[in-house]
Structures are given as C-alpha cells and as structure tokens.
Amino acid sequence: MLRLEKVRPPVRQVLAIDGGSRRFKLLLAQSDFGRLRILKQELIDLQAEGLVSTEEIKSHLQEFLEQAGRPPLALVLPEHISTSQVIDLPHAPPSEVAKLIAEESIKLSGVSESRIAYDFVPIEWPAANRNQFWVTLCQEGEIRERLVRLGIDHDDLCEVTTTANALIAAYRAACPSSSRGILIHLGAQTTVVVIVLAGQGAYAASFQMGGDFFTRALARQRNISEEQAEALKRKTNLLTGTNASPEFIATVDGWVAELKRQLSEWFQHNPGAAAANPPFALIASGGGFEQPGLLEYLRNNAALPLHRWQKSFEPDGVIADNGFELALGTALQALGHVEQPISLLPEDYRQAWQKRLTRQRLDFASAVLVVVCAFVLVLGTWRKYSLFRTKQELLDKVQAGQMAVDANESFTGDLLAEYESLRPVLAAQQNTLDTLKALALLQESRSNRSFWYVLLADQQSYFSQAPALLSTNRPAKTNLLGASIDVPRLGSVLAHQLPGAPTNGAPAKPGYIAELCVPGDADASRQMLSELVYGLKQERLFSKVDLLSDDLRRNLADPKVTVTDRNFVLSLDFAETDFQQPARWRRPAALAPSRPVSRRATRPVQDAAGASGQSAQ
C-alpha cells in the first residue's frame, strides 16, 4: 500500500549532526529542485541543558528527530579518528585503482581490511602530470561506536563523512569561485587544519589542542576550576588590554606554533603552492574562536590574518550560521551538492540506504503515476463532460426547434381549418368573377366581326348530355351576344350545373363551351376563327382555348340559328385558382426556388346567371 507520508523525492531532506564534546549542532536542510534550503538550525549546549550522561543525550536527540519527522541522518566524524591525505599511484587502469587504494589504506591504518571504511576521489593539480587521489579512511569500529553512543544506530543513516571533508564542502558552497584556502577549525578537543587547492582537498591534519586546552591552562594558571576558567575565558579578553595575562598569552602562542608547524610541513613539500597567486585565504571556524580578542591577537601578533565565515555575495553561494559550518558541509554532501563526495558509510548501512532509496523512488514514481493517471482521468472526464454539455445544448436546441415546428404546424392547421371554412365562399366569389369576365370577353370578341354565339354552357353541364341529344325546335331568342339561342334549352343545360353532377367519363374541366357560327367562305371563316382563338389565348383567364373535337360535341344548339358547315365549338378552360381544392400544407424546401402556383377548382362552375345571383347575395 502506498503511504503518502513517505512519498517524497529521494534524499529531499536530511538532518546533519555535528556532535562535539560540549555542543551539538543540528541542521535540517532540504533540496528544492537542486537548490539547498536550510529549514532549521539548533545548537544544544550539553552543560547548559544538563545533558551529562549518554542516555540523556540519546533521549534528547530522539525527541528532536521525532519533532523533525525523522528525516534521513548524516553524521560528521571527529577528524582525530580518521585520516585524510593525498596519495600517489602509478598509472593503472580504473579497475586496478580501487585495489591499489585498498592496499594503501591497509598500510596507512595498520589494521585488517574488514575493519576499514575508506573512500577516495581523483584530484588534478594545475600543470601537473601526476596520478593522485584524495583518500579518507577510518576504522569501522570507531564509526559504529559513535552511532551507538548517539543512539542513532537503528535510524536511517544516509551519510557519514569527516570534519575535513565537511569543511571542504562548506567552503566550496560558500565561495564557489575561490580555489585556494586554509580552513582552521578550533573545536573543544582538537584543532583541524585543512588546505584547499584548486577547489579540492590537498591536506588535512589535526592536533589535540582546542578550546578545552586553553581552559585547562587558564585553570592551572589562576588555580580555579575548569568551569570557572571557561566562564572567565568566554567573558574576558585575556590577550589584549588591561586584563591581558602573559601566562595565557604564552599558551595561545604555543597553539600558534603548533598550527604554523603543521602548515610549514605541507608548504615544504609543496613549495610552488606558497608562491602562487592569489594567496591562500585563512578561514576560522569552531567555538574556540568565540573567545574575546583571540582573532584580533592572531591577526596582529601572530601574523595569521584569520577571518570568520562570511555570508557569500555570489549568486550560488550558501552559508550557515557561525558554528554550523560542519553540519552544512555534511548536509550538502548527503543531498548530492558536492562534486567529489567522500563517504565513510559502513557497507550494511549503505545497502540499507540503497534499498530505502529504491523503495522511495518506487513510491515517488507510483505517486507521480497516480497523479498523472488522476490528471488524465480528470482531463478525460472534463472532455466527456464538455461533449455531454455540447450535445445537451444541441439537443435542447433541437427540442426547442421541434417545439417551434409543432407550434407552427398547430397554428398552420388552425389557419387552414379557418381557411377551409371560408374557402367555399371565396370559391363562389372567384367563380362569379371568372364567369362575368368570360362573358365580357366573349361579348368584346364580337365587336366588328360577323359571327354569333349560338350556345354557352359550362363544361360539366355540356358533357353531361348524351351525344345524340336532338333539338326541341322551340322558338329562339336572342342571347346577350346578339345570337339566337334557345333559352329554355340553355336553362335546361344550366340546370345540370350541380357540384355532384356526373360527367360520365367525359373530359370536363373547369371552364365553358362556346358554340358559334361564322358565315362566309371557308377561308374567311377559318381566318376569323383563328383570330378569335388567338385573342382569347392571350387572356390570363383561360389556360387553354381550342376547337372541340367532333366526337365530343353535343347537339344542344337550336338548328334554326346555326349555319351548316360554319358551326364551330370552342373549349374554354379556366386557369386554376387556389379556392377550388382543399389546401394542403407542405413544408417548403430550404433552397427550393419560389414560383407562383395557381390552382383551379374541379367542382362545377356555375353559369353567369347563377354566379350573378351568388354575387348579389
């Protein structure tokens, strides 16, 4: 099961422990995308806190670890239990270098190989053709004993280094552009001297003269207890001014002489380094330099221009508070901010740490995978939801459009129903107008022409008569056109103008049948008839004007008013109107061109008399 509280980038936080005989320095650091950030610094004065026994120190340290969330630990070893130096090796393949260094480490330590923890990095001096390595070693028993003494032997230990290598890492972080320096760390028990050349360790040594050495000397000189001497040393300037003590000055001079001896031995073996430019910078660290007047005395009287660690003004510079230099260098190495780290972590701790790193990487990768999957799932859900919203909006639009169409169809139906209630009246009115106009056109067609109409009947009444119907030979009367028409017979014909009158399959259409006589010779008669037909065709009232074929003729005209071989029958078909057929609503095509459509009724057309009567009504 993935534990979220354990999911973090590998070695993202580390707690560096610098445990001295009088003080403990704890520094909690974190690496944020390759940049170091100091989270917490705590100085524990063992005497002030009353932490005298080992068990009390263990308990206090475990409480701090619990408050810090139990991060991985990095430990600084005292320099006097380790050895760091440069060794020369013959040129050999990389596979042989480790074996040669292991053999050399056994010689330097004087113990068996299984009891030695060592590490090395290659170094390169400018303009030197030498195969050299910076080697650090320590007895493994010393490391394990210190872990047990601090009570952290069962915690997650990720790094163990020495005071010299921690000072080198801190100096490189504080002054990345500086490549030459002498680092002097004055602790309670020992003084550590480290020479940095070309940004790499060149020399490391320690001697058993520290702050406690000055305290014990002052206690003997003043014949007081060491606690009183420590308090006096921290509060009073015993090197310059009115309170200067010649005996104490002599003690400090002895320390200076030993320091200079250590440095002179290295410079004798490296004469070119002393004359090189820029000169070595002397950096002082450790609680011993907190003694009032000590740094001023060393600068003015001992020709040692020492200065404390200063906050770097370089963009990439990192520095901790005074006294936390060793803890900072250890944290930098544990977090991977050192180019050539030296690690003395025992093999079993190293394997356990590698397993934890692997597990931590798997947990972190699993967490990243879960986050990616969750993001993809959220993105997919959002995408699906967006599609759903889009489709829902389209569906709402379609439904709204359908409702609008339904409302329109309902309104159209109501409108058509209302129109159907009025359509018979409109059809009767249209029929009356067409009949009157047709009579007027026929009357006008006789102007200045020598012919006369002998019969006028609507087509349905005309074709409803049998083809062999004979004349009644009743007296003829003159019709409206001046022709002699059998009025009783015409009335009989028009009496059949009913909506339900049968047509017996005759080709009856809305319109009239006009029978006329054209006297004169054959050519003149046909010429006049052709002009008459052409003139009537030009009228929009008629859709068709043509002679009726002989097989469709009916003998309805009075023979007394006809001329043999000059009797012609015209079929006058009305153009269709919109009032004769029931309206059928159809949805118009979106891109169909609009054109006027006129429709005529198929119901019987009333004669002029009947139409006039309806119009009058």
Sequence and secondary structure as in RCSB ss.txt:
>XXXX:A:sequence
MLRLEKVRPPVRQVLAIDGGSRRFKLLLAQSDFGRLRILKQELIDLQAEGLVSTEEIKSHLQEFLEQAGRPPLAL
VLPEHISTSQVIDLPHAPPSEVAKLIAEESIKLSGVSESRIAYDFVPIEWPAANRNQFWVTLCQEGEIRERLVRL
GIDHDDLCEVTTTANALIAAYRAACPSSSRGILIHLGAQTTVVVIVLAGQGAYAASFQMGGDFFTRALARQRNIS
EEQAEALKRKTNLLTGTNASPEFIATVDGWVAELKRQLSEWFQHNPGAAAANPPFALIASGGGFEQPGLLEYLRN
NAALPLHRWQKSFEPDGVIADNGFELALGTALQALGHVEQPISLLPEDYRQAWQKRLTRQRLDFASAVLVVVCAF
VLVLGTWRKYSLFRTKQELLDKVQAGQMAVDANESFTGDLLAEYESLRPVLAAQQNTLDTLKALALLQESRSNRS
FWYVLLADQQSYFSQAPALLSTNRPAKTNLLGASIDVPRLGSVLAHQLPGAPTNGAPAKPGYIAELCVPGDADAS
RQMLSELVYGLKQERLFSKVDLLSDDLRRNLADPKVTVTDRNFVLSLDFAETDFQQPARWRRPAALAPSRPVSRR
ATRPVQDAAGASGQSAQ
>XXXX:A:secstr
   GGG   TT EEEEEEE SSEEEEEEEEEETTEEEEEEEEEEEHHHHT  SHHHHHHHHHHHHHHTT   EEE
EE GGGEEEEEEE     HHHHHHHHHHHHHHHH S GGGEEEEEEEE  TT    EEEEEEEEHHHHHHHHHHH
T TTS EEEEEEHHHHHHHHHHHH TT  EEEEEEE SS EEEEEEETTEEEEEEEES SHHHHHHHHHHHHT  
HHHHHHHHHHS  SSSTT  HHHHHHHHHHHHHHHHHHHHHHHH HHHHH SS  EEEEESGGGGSTTHHHHHHH
HS    EE     STT     TT HHHHHHHHHHTT  SS      HHHHHHHHHHHHHHHHHHHHHHHHHHHHH
HHHHHHHHHHHHHHHHHHHHHHHHHHHHHHHHHHHHHHHHHHHHHHHHHHHHHHHHHHHHHHHHHHHHHHTTT S
 EEEEEEEHHHHHTS TT        EE TTS EE HHHHHHHHTT  TT   TT    SEEEEEEE  S HHHH
HHHHHHHHHHHHTSTTEEEEEE  GGG    S GGG  TT EEEEEEEE   TTSS        SS         
  S    HHHHHHHHH 
